[in-house]
Amino acid sequence: MQVTPEPVLRLIDELSRLPGVGPKTASRLTFYLLRAGAEQSVALADALRDLHEKIVFCSKCFNITETDPCSVCADEHRDQSVICVVEEPLDVPAIERTRDYLGLYHVLHGAIAPVEGVGPEDLKIAELIDRVRQLQPKEVIIATNPNMEGDATAIYIQRQLAGLGVVVTRLARGLPIGGDLEYADEVTLSRALSGRNQIGQVNLPGGQKGV
């Protein structure tokens, strides 16, 4: 005999599919919405519908946007000579909060992770290469997360851009190893941007540089 009504079980099941939401959290959220009344549930449903009906990917940088191209790509005052490459759309507002970066972006939508079956062909890397060829920027900043997958992605992109006449840099290690860019504070991100290094070079004691 089923005690819990089917609509409640269905919502619990759908919420528990979200990352970081287990069955207990899904149950608490479901009963919160049930007690909150229909108005809040309808507002949530409307927001979820708009998420898929009104949000698209920018055809240039692949960031999320309501208009194509996005506001950054359409802004003629942005520095066209620099492209900052990030893993996810959430990384863009994180860097924008520093107020130190005025160039363009390119969103990969992930990082190379062979264990999870994610290869270069699953990301927007080919589109980045084409974009670099078209725009011919002076610098490409690799701002992937400072972890194994982010480093592997950065190295792969640097190799793909070799010979295109563009300087490829990586954010300085002011960022915590293994952390995600979206959780970094503005000061840390700002220092990482200003202290970025060219990929392939490592700062050594005494100001020397090694490969």
N, C-alpha and C positions, 0 to 999 in steps of 0.2 A: 504494500500500500504506500503510495507516494504522498508524503505530507506536504512538501513544498510545491506550490503551484508552478506549472510549466514555464510561464513567462519569467518568473524569478530565476529559475534554474538556467534558462537560456541566457539571461543577461549576465549571470555569474560566470557561465561558461565563456561568453564572449569577452568579458573583462579580464578573465584569467589568461587569455591568449596574449595580452599586452605584456611587453618586456618589463620585468620587475614587479609584476602583479601576480601574486599567488592566489590560491582559492580562498584563503581567509580574508585577504585584502579585498578581493573581488566581492565577497559576500558582504563585507562591511559597506563598501561603496553602493552595492545594490540596495541594501536596506536603508542607507542614508537617502538615496534618491526616492525610495518608496515613501519615506516619512516626509521628505521635503515637499512633496506635492507635484502635480502635473506640470506646473509652470516651469520649474527648473529642469525637469526631464525634457520638456519640449525645446527649451533653449539649448540644451546639450545636443539634442538630435539635430536641431537647425545648424549648430556649429559644425557638427560632423558632416552634414550634407554639403555645407558650403566649402568644407575642406577639399572635397573632391570635385565640386562643380565650378569653383572659382579659382582654385590654385593650379598653376601650370609651371613647367620648367622653362626658364629663359633659354632661348635657342642659341645664345652666345656663351653664357657662363654656366648654365644649367643650375642656377640657384632657383629657389622657389619664388614665385611672383604672381601677382594678379594681372600684370600686363607684360607683353613680350615686345621688345626686350625689357629687362628689369630696370629699375630706377638707377642702378649703378652703371650699367652698360649704356643707358640712354643719356647719362650725364656727361656733357661735353667738357666739363671742368675737371673730370677725373683724369689722373695721369695715365695716358695710354701706353707709356713706355714700361710699365711694371705690371706684372700679373702675379697675384698671390693664389697659390693652389692649396685648397683645403679639402678635407675628406667629406664633410657633411654641411648641409645648409645652416645648421646651428652654429657652425664655426664662423660664419660671416658676421653676424651681429656681435660675436665675442671680440673680433678684431676691430670692428667699427667702433666699439665702446672705448678703445684706446685713444681715438681721435688723432692718431699719429700716421695712419695709413690712408692715402688718397688715391691709390691706384685701382686696378681692376681685379676681379676675382675669377677663379675657375673651380667649380665644385666637382669632385671626382665621384661622389656618392659611394664612398667606401674606401678600403685599402686592400692591397694585395695580401691574401691570407690563404695559402694553399691548403692548410688543414681544413678550412671551412669551404674549400672549393671555389674561392674567389681569385680569379686571375686578372691580368691586365686587360683582357678583352671584355671583362665584366664592368670595367670602370670607364670614365670619360677621358681616358688617356689619349686615345687616337684623336679625339676632338681637340684636346689641348695642343697636340703636335701641329695639327692643321691650323689652329688659331695662332700659334707662334709664327708659323710660316707666313700667314697673312698679315698679322700686325707688326711683326718684326720688333718686338719689345727689346729694351736694353737688359732687362732683368726678369727672371722668373723666381719668385720666392716659394720654396716648398714649405708649406705650413701644415704638413701632416702631423698626426699625434706622435709624441716622443716615446714610441714603443716599438716592438719588433716589427709589427706590420707597417707602421708608419715609416720606419727607417727603410724597410725593403722597398716600399713604394717610392720613397724619395730617390733611392739609388737607381731604381728602374727608370724613373722619369729623367733623371740626370743623364743617363746613358742614351735615352731616346732623343734628348735635346742636343747631344754632343754634335758639333759640326754645324749647328744652325746659327752660330754667332751671337748667342745670348748667354749672359752670365746667370748661372743657376746657384742660388743661395738657399740655406736652410736656417730656420729660426734658431737663435742661440739657446743653449741649454739652461736658460733661466726657468724653463718649464719642467715640471716634475716628471721623472722617468716613469712611464707606464700610465700617465694621466691622460685625460681627454681635454682637448683645447677649449671646449665649451665651458668647462668648469674653472678655467684659469681666471684670476682677477685681472683688472685692467692694467695695473702697474707691472705685473709679471709679464703680461703679453706685450706691453709697450717696450720693456727692456729686451725681450726676446726679439722683437722686430728690429730695434736699433742695433742690436749686437749680432745680427745674423752673419753667418760665415758662408763663403763660397764652398759648394760641395766638392769634395775631393781634396780639400785642404784642412789641416788641423793646426790650431795655434799651439806652439810649443813654448817652453820657458825662454825668456830673453827676446821675445818678439819674433822668433823664427817660425817658419811654417813648414810643415811636413805633409806628405801625401799619405 
